[in-house]
């Protein structure tokens, strides 16, 4: 799943949880999925930041 797909799914989860329409069990499962997606997105952003920093340092000598 791409970063953009993960972010979109995370937004869907937040909307569903905020709506209050999910059962307790469904809410727990959505929260678990959302937590995992948030961690994946954070790691992707950290990796991108490191790559940009490396590229910048290489170009600046």
HELIX and SHEET records of a PDB file:
HELIX    1   1 UNK A    3  UNK A   19  1                                  17    
HELIX    2   2 UNK A   24  UNK A   59  1                                  36    
END                                                                             
